């Protein structure tokens, strides 16, 4: 019975982050309106070719963050 209900969250693959993407860095200690804006400068794919972490540039410097802590705003063209 549980397999009859379709789980859409895991049925579709999400787009990988790419160099040049514009994103917000999620911070649980700040309200959403104050999350820092960042640009992806490098991606680090895992052995299954999914991007698990990225290097981002903010106005304060470079950081390496997991993709779970980022919110994509605009994809690079």
N, CA, C and O atoms as a printed pandas DataFrame, in Angstrom:
     atom_number atom_name residue_name chain_id  residue_number  x_coord  y_coord  z_coord
0              1         N          UNK        A               1    0.782   -1.205    0.000
1              2        CA          UNK        A               1    0.000    0.000    0.000
2              3         C          UNK        A               1    0.832    1.283    0.000
3              4         O          UNK        A               1    0.505    2.209   -0.742
4              5         N          UNK        A               2    1.902    1.372    0.809
5              6        CA          UNK        A               2    2.655    2.628    0.814
6              7         C          UNK        A               2    3.298    2.962   -0.536
7              8         O          UNK        A               2    3.548    4.133   -0.822
8              9         N          UNK        A               3    3.563    1.972   -1.352
9             10        CA          UNK        A               3    4.202    2.225   -2.642
10            11         C          UNK        A               3    3.223    2.756   -3.691
11            12         O          UNK        A               3    3.656    3.198   -4.755
12            13         N          UNK        A               4    1.936    2.726   -3.423
13            14        CA          UNK        A               4    0.960    3.242   -4.367
14            15         C          UNK        A               4    0.939    4.773   -4.384
15            16         O          UNK        A               4    0.644    5.378   -5.414
16            17         N          UNK        A               5    1.246    5.389   -3.262
17            18        CA          UNK        A               5    1.283    6.852   -3.199
18            19         C          UNK        A               5    2.608    7.326   -3.787
19            20         O          UNK        A               5    3.675    6.928   -3.319
20            21         N          UNK        A               6    2.543    8.167   -4.803
21            22        CA          UNK        A               6    3.739    8.637   -5.482
22            23         C          UNK        A               6    4.408    9.738   -4.673
23            24         O          UNK        A               6    3.762   10.705   -4.272
24            25         N          UNK        A               7    5.707    9.584   -4.437
25            26        CA          UNK        A               7    6.481   10.601   -3.742
26            27         C          UNK        A               7    7.199   11.439   -4.784
27            28         O          UNK        A               7    8.220   11.019   -5.329
28            29         N          UNK        A               8    6.677   12.604   -5.058
29            30        CA          UNK        A               8    7.246   13.426   -6.125
30            31         C          UNK        A               8    8.590   14.032   -5.740
31            32         O          UNK        A               8    9.382   14.378   -6.617
32            33         N          UNK        A               9    8.856   14.163   -4.459
33            34        CA          UNK        A               9   10.110   14.774   -4.032
34            35         C          UNK        A               9   11.307   13.967   -4.516
35            36         O          UNK        A               9   12.309   14.551   -4.928
36            37         N          UNK        A              10   11.229   12.660   -4.476
37            38        CA          UNK        A              10   12.361   11.828   -4.863
38            39         C          UNK        A              10   12.214   11.200   -6.242
39            40         O          UNK        A              10   13.095   10.461   -6.682
40            41         N          UNK        A              11   11.120   11.483   -6.926
41            42        CA          UNK        A              11   10.910   10.895   -8.239
42            43         C          UNK        A              11   11.605   11.688   -9.346
43            44         O          UNK        A              11   11.993   11.113  -10.363
44            45         N          UNK        A              12   11.768   12.999   -9.161
45            46        CA          UNK        A              12   12.410   13.839  -10.162
46            47         C          UNK        A              12   13.787   14.255   -9.669
47            48         O          UNK        A              12   13.972   14.551   -8.489
48            49         N          UNK        A              13   14.736   14.275  -10.567
49            50        CA          UNK        A              13   16.055   14.749  -10.182
50            51         C          UNK        A              13   16.093   16.262  -10.291
51            52         O          UNK        A              13   15.553   16.846  -11.231
52            53         N          UNK        A              14   16.726   16.876   -9.335
53            54        CA          UNK        A              14   16.842   18.331   -9.327
54            55         C          UNK        A              14   18.057   18.744  -10.151
55            56         O          UNK        A              14   18.976   17.952  -10.360
56            57         N          UNK        A              15   18.052   19.966  -10.607
57            58        CA          UNK        A              15   19.160   20.505  -11.379
58            59         C          UNK        A              15   20.372   20.679  -10.469
59            60         O          UNK        A              15   20.244   21.154   -9.341
60            61         N          UNK        A              16   21.537   20.295  -10.958
61            62        CA          UNK        A              16   22.779   20.504  -10.216
62            63         C          UNK        A              16   23.158   21.978  -10.248
63            64         O          UNK        A              16   22.865   22.677  -11.218
64            65         N          UNK        A              17   23.800   22.444   -9.202
65            66        CA          UNK        A              17   24.337   23.791   -9.210
66            67         C          UNK        A              17   25.462   23.861  -10.228
67            68         O          UNK        A              17   26.168   22.879  -10.456
68            69         N          UNK        A              18   25.625   25.033  -10.840
69            70        CA          UNK        A              18   26.670   25.239  -11.841
70            71         C          UNK        A              18   27.407   26.531  -11.522
71            72         O          UNK        A              18   26.908   27.387  -10.792
72            73         N          UNK        A              19   28.598   26.652  -12.082
73            74        CA          UNK        A              19   29.389   27.862  -11.884
74            75         C          UNK        A              19   28.630   29.046  -12.479
75            76         O          UNK        A              19   28.153   28.980  -13.612
76            77         N          UNK        A              20   28.523   30.113  -11.717
77            78        CA          UNK        A              20   27.817   31.303  -12.171
78            79         C          UNK        A              20   26.414   31.440  -11.611
79            80         O          UNK        A              20   25.800   32.494  -11.776
80            81         N          UNK        A              21   25.883   30.416  -10.954
81            82        CA          UNK        A              21   24.544   30.491  -10.373
82            83         C          UNK        A              21   24.515   31.515   -9.240
83            84         O          UNK        A              21   25.480   31.657   -8.489
84            85         N          UNK        A              22   23.410   32.213   -9.134
85            86        CA          UNK        A              22   23.189   33.175   -8.059
86            87         C          UNK        A              22   22.315   32.508   -7.012
87            88         O          UNK        A              22   21.280   31.931   -7.346
88            89         N          UNK        A              23   22.721   32.580   -5.745
89            90        CA          UNK        A              23   21.989   31.873   -4.708
90            91         C          UNK        A              23   22.026   32.651   -3.398
91            92         O          UNK        A              23   22.771   33.619   -3.248
92            93         N          UNK        A              24   21.204   32.203   -2.458
93            94        CA          UNK        A              24   21.211   32.711   -1.098
94            95         C          UNK        A              24   21.785   31.639   -0.194
95            96         O          UNK        A              24   21.502   30.455   -0.381
96            97         N          UNK        A              25   22.586   32.034    0.783
97            98        CA          UNK        A              25   23.120   31.093    1.765
98            99         C          UNK        A              25   22.166   31.081    2.949
99           100         O          UNK        A              25   21.989   32.096    3.622
100          101         N          UNK        A              26   21.554   29.932    3.202
101          102        CA          UNK        A              26   20.606   29.818    4.308
102          103         C          UNK        A              26   21.350   29.889    5.640
103          104         O          UNK        A              26   22.384   29.249    5.830
104          105         N          UNK        A              27   20.806   30.670    6.538
105          106        CA          UNK        A              27   21.363   30.803    7.879
106          107         C          UNK        A              27   20.207   30.760    8.864
107          108         O          UNK        A              27   19.346   31.640    8.853
108          109         N          UNK        A              28   20.183   29.735    9.721
109          110        CA          UNK        A              28   19.071   29.547   10.642
110          111         C          UNK        A              28   19.008   30.644   11.700
111          112         O          UNK        A              28   17.969   30.819   12.335
112          113         N          UNK        A              29   20.086   31.379   11.901
113          114        CA          UNK        A              29   20.120   32.407   12.921
114          115         C          UNK        A              29   19.680   33.779   12.398
115          116         O          UNK        A              29   19.578   34.735   13.167
116          117         N          UNK        A              30   19.421   33.873   11.097
117          118        CA          UNK        A              30   18.990   35.127   10.491
118          119         C          UNK        A              30   17.615   34.958    9.856
119          120         O          UNK        A              30   17.271   33.862    9.413
120          121         N          UNK        A              31   16.819   36.036    9.805
121          122        CA          UNK        A              31   15.566   35.956    9.045
122          123         C          UNK        A              31   15.857   35.834    7.553
123          124         O          UNK        A              31   16.935   36.222    7.100
124          125         N          UNK        A              32   14.921   35.307    6.795
125          126        CA          UNK        A              32   15.144   35.051    5.368
126          127         C          UNK        A              32   15.523   36.302    4.587
127          128         O          UNK        A              32   16.269   36.206    3.612
128          129         N          UNK        A              33   15.044   37.441    4.977
129          130        CA          UNK        A              33   15.359   38.672    4.277
130          131         C          UNK        A              33   16.797   39.123    4.449
131          132         O          UNK        A              33   17.249   40.026    3.745
132          133         N          UNK        A              34   17.524   38.510    5.374
133          134        CA          UNK        A              34   18.902   38.899    5.634
134          135         C          UNK        A              34   19.920   37.830    5.241
135          136         O          UNK        A              34   21.101   37.962    5.559
136          137         N          UNK        A              35   19.484   36.778    4.558
137          138        CA          UNK        A              35   20.425   35.754    4.105
138          139         C          UNK        A              35   21.388   36.370    3.100
139          140         O          UNK        A              35   20.959   37.148    2.247
140          141         N          UNK        A              36   22.679   36.046    3.176
141          142        CA          UNK        A              36   23.653   36.639    2.252
142          143         C          UNK        A              36   23.501   36.121    0.819
143          144         O          UNK        A              36   23.201   34.951    0.583
144          145         N          UNK        A              37   23.715   37.025   -0.111
145          146        CA          UNK        A              37   23.678   36.722   -1.534
146          147         C          UNK        A              37   25.050   36.212   -1.954
147          148         O          UNK        A              37   26.068   36.735   -1.500
148          149         N          UNK        A              38   25.093   35.197   -2.814
149          150        CA          UNK        A              38   26.367   34.611   -3.219
150          151         C          UNK        A              38   26.320   34.164   -4.671
151          152         O          UNK        A              38   25.246   33.949   -5.233
152          153         N          UNK        A              39   27.495   34.028   -5.268
153          154        CA          UNK        A              39   27.662   33.521   -6.632
154          155         C          UNK        A              39   28.517   32.264   -6.547
155          156         O          UNK        A              39   29.543   32.257   -5.866
156          157         N          UNK        A              40   28.103   31.197   -7.235
157          158        CA          UNK        A              40   28.847   29.933   -7.235
158          159         C          UNK        A              40   30.096   30.105   -8.100
159          160         O          UNK        A              40   30.010   30.513   -9.258
160          161         N          UNK        A              41   31.263   29.786   -7.518
161          162        CA          UNK        A              41   32.529   29.904   -8.247
162          163         C          UNK        A              41   33.127   28.556   -8.610
163          164         O          UNK        A              41   33.908   28.463   -9.557
164          165         N          UNK        A              42   32.771   27.501   -7.868
165          166        CA          UNK        A              42   33.278   26.155   -8.169
166          167         C          UNK        A              42   32.276   25.130   -7.641
167          168         O          UNK        A              42   31.603   25.370   -6.639
168          169         N          UNK        A              43   32.182   23.989   -8.320
169          170        CA          UNK        A              43   31.307   22.897   -7.880
170          171         C          UNK        A              43   32.157   21.670   -7.602
171          172         O          UNK        A              43   33.196   21.472   -8.232
172          173         N          UNK        A              44   31.718   20.846   -6.657
173          174        CA          UNK        A              44   32.434   19.646   -6.272
174          175         C          UNK        A              44   31.496   18.450   -6.386
175          176         O          UNK        A              44   30.785   18.133   -5.432
176          177         N          UNK        A              45   31.482   17.777   -7.544
177          178        CA          UNK        A              45   30.598   16.622   -7.712
178          179         C          UNK        A              45   31.117   15.412   -6.939
179          180         O          UNK        A              45   32.318   15.261   -6.716
180          181         N          UNK        A              46   30.182   14.560   -6.540
181          182        CA          UNK        A              46   30.539   13.329   -5.850
182          183         C          UNK        A              46   30.785   12.222   -6.877
183          184         O          UNK        A              46   30.800   12.478   -8.081
184          185         N          UNK        A              47   30.974   11.016   -6.402
185          186        CA          UNK        A              47   31.271    9.898   -7.305
186          187         C          UNK        A              47   30.093    9.540   -8.205
187          188         O          UNK        A              47   30.285    8.902   -9.240
188          189         N          UNK        A              48   28.866    9.941   -7.829
189          190        CA          UNK        A              48   27.692    9.668   -8.654
190          191         C          UNK        A              48   27.315   10.862   -9.530
191          192         O          UNK        A              48   26.194   10.925  -10.034
192          193         N          UNK        A              49   28.233   11.808   -9.717
193          194        CA          UNK        A              49   28.085   12.990  -10.579
194          195         C          UNK        A              49   26.995   13.955  -10.116
195          196         O          UNK        A              49   26.489   14.740  -10.917
196          197         N          UNK        A              50   26.630   13.907   -8.846
197          198        CA          UNK        A              50   25.718   14.890   -8.274
198          199         C          UNK        A              50   26.537   15.888   -7.472
199          200         O          UNK        A              50   27.439   15.507   -6.726
200          201         N          UNK        A              51   26.220   17.158   -7.628
201          202        CA          UNK        A              51   26.953   18.194   -6.902
202          203         C          UNK        A              51   26.449   18.207   -5.465
203          204         O          UNK        A              51   25.267   18.440   -5.209
204          205         N          UNK        A              52   27.353   17.956   -4.540
205          206        CA          UNK        A              52   27.000   17.914   -3.118
206          207         C          UNK        A              52   27.433   19.176   -2.381
207          208         O          UNK        A              52   26.797   19.570   -1.403
208          209         N          UNK        A              53   28.499   19.807   -2.837
209          210        CA          UNK        A              53   28.956   21.039   -2.210
210          211         C          UNK        A              53   29.515   21.970   -3.279
211          212         O          UNK        A              53   29.929   21.536   -4.353
212          213         N          UNK        A              54   29.514   23.255   -2.957
213          214        CA          UNK        A              54   29.977   24.273   -3.898
214          215         C          UNK        A              54   30.811   25.300   -3.148
215          216         O          UNK        A              54   30.731   25.432   -1.927
216          217         N          UNK        A              55   31.611   26.018   -3.918
217          218        CA          UNK        A              55   32.325   27.164   -3.379
218          219         C          UNK        A              55   31.592   28.406   -3.838
219          220         O          UNK        A              55   31.321   28.570   -5.028
220          221         N          UNK        A              56   31.268   29.287   -2.895
221          222        CA          UNK        A              56   30.517   30.495   -3.219
222          223         C          UNK        A              56   31.310   31.724   -2.811
223          224         O          UNK        A              56   32.087   31.700   -1.856
224          225         N          UNK        A              57   31.094   32.803   -3.561
225          226        CA          UNK        A              57   31.718   34.079   -3.236
226          227         C          UNK        A              57   30.633   35.043   -2.768
227          228         O          UNK        A              57   29.634   35.259   -3.455
228          229         N          UNK        A              58   30.846   35.611   -1.599
229          230        CA          UNK        A              58   29.979   36.650   -1.070
230          231         C          UNK        A              58   30.786   37.939   -0.990
231          232         O          UNK        A              58   31.948   37.971   -1.395
232          233         N          UNK        A              59   30.185   38.985   -0.477
233          234        CA          UNK        A              59   30.927   40.238   -0.324
234          235         C          UNK        A              59   32.000   40.119    0.756
235          236         O          UNK        A              59   32.916   40.939    0.818
236          237         N          UNK        A              60   31.884   39.085    1.619
237          238        CA          UNK        A              60   32.847   38.893    2.703
238          239         C          UNK        A              60   33.980   37.937    2.360
239          240         O          UNK        A              60   34.987   37.916    3.068
240          241         N          UNK        A              61   33.851   37.144    1.299
241          242        CA          UNK        A              61   34.909   36.214    0.925
242          243         C          UNK        A              61   34.380   34.937    0.301
243          244         O          UNK        A              61   33.221   34.862   -0.108
244          245         N          UNK        A              62   35.255   33.920    0.232
245          246        CA          UNK        A              62   34.909   32.620   -0.347
246          247         C          UNK        A              62   34.555   31.631    0.761
247          248         O          UNK        A              62   35.194   31.597    1.813
248          249         N          UNK        A              63   33.513   30.821    0.497
249          250        CA          UNK        A              63   33.079   29.795    1.439
250          251         C          UNK        A              63   32.754   28.519    0.675
251          252         O          UNK        A              63   32.332   28.566   -0.480
252          253         N          UNK        A              64   32.952   27.386    1.327
253          254        CA          UNK        A              64   32.516   26.102    0.763
254          255         C          UNK        A              64   31.301   25.665    1.555
255          256         O          UNK        A              64   31.375   25.495    2.772
256          257         N          UNK        A              65   30.171   25.482    0.862
257          258        CA          UNK        A              65   28.906   25.167    1.505
258          259         C          UNK        A              65   28.249   23.959    0.847
259          260         O          UNK        A              65   28.405   23.760   -0.357
260          261         N          UNK        A              66   27.514   23.144    1.613
261          262        CA          UNK        A              66   26.723   22.065    1.012
262          263         C          UNK        A              66   25.519   22.656    0.287
263          264         O          UNK        A              66   25.018   23.713    0.669
264          265         N          UNK        A              67   25.059   21.981   -0.748
265          266        CA          UNK        A              67   23.937   22.509   -1.539
266          267         C          UNK        A              67   22.638   22.533   -0.740
267          268         O          UNK        A              67   21.714   23.259   -1.105
268          269         N          UNK        A              68   22.543   21.759    0.339
269          270        CA          UNK        A              68   21.346   21.772    1.168
270          271         C          UNK        A              68   21.189   23.097    1.907
271          272         O          UNK        A              68   20.089   23.433    2.344
272          273         N          UNK        A              69   22.270   23.847    2.050
273          274        CA          UNK        A              69   22.247   25.137    2.747
274          275         C          UNK        A              69   22.116   26.315    1.777
275          276         O          UNK        A              69   22.275   27.466    2.183
276          277         N          UNK        A              70   21.827   26.041    0.501
277          278        CA          UNK        A              70   21.721   27.106   -0.493
278          279         C          UNK        A              70   20.320   27.114   -1.099
279          280         O          UNK        A              70   19.654   26.083   -1.192
280          281         N          UNK        A              71   19.896   28.305   -1.505
281          282        CA          UNK        A              71   18.634   28.457   -2.240
282          283         C          UNK        A              71   18.955   29.122   -3.567
283          284         O          UNK        A              71   19.451   30.248   -3.596
284          285         N          UNK        A              72   18.680   28.442   -4.647
285          286        CA          UNK        A              72   18.966   28.951   -5.987
286          287         C          UNK        A              72   18.015   30.092   -6.323
287          288         O          UNK        A              72   16.797   29.954   -6.207
288          289         N          UNK        A              73   18.589   31.231   -6.743
289          290        CA          UNK        A              73   17.778   32.361   -7.173
290          291         C          UNK        A              73   17.710   32.451   -8.690
291          292         O          UNK        A              73   16.630   32.572   -9.268
292          293         N          UNK        A              74   18.869   32.391   -9.327
293          294        CA          UNK        A              74   18.934   32.523  -10.784
294          295         C          UNK        A              74   19.998   31.589  -11.325
295          296         O          UNK        A              74   21.142   31.604  -10.870
296          297         N          UNK        A              75   19.619   30.786  -12.288
297          298        CA          UNK        A              75   20.559   29.849  -12.901
298          299         C          UNK        A              75   21.444   30.583  -13.908
299          300         O          UNK        A              75   21.008   31.531  -14.561
300          301         N          UNK        A              76   22.672   30.135  -14.021
301          302        CA          UNK        A              76   23.598   30.723  -15.003
302          303         C          UNK        A              76   23.135   30.359  -16.403
303          304         O          UNK        A              76   22.609   29.270  -16.630
304          305         N          UNK        A              77   23.332   31.260  -17.322
305          306        CA          UNK        A              77   22.880   31.010  -18.698
306          307         C          UNK        A              77   23.840   30.137  -19.459
307          308         O          UNK        A              77   23.605   29.834  -20.629
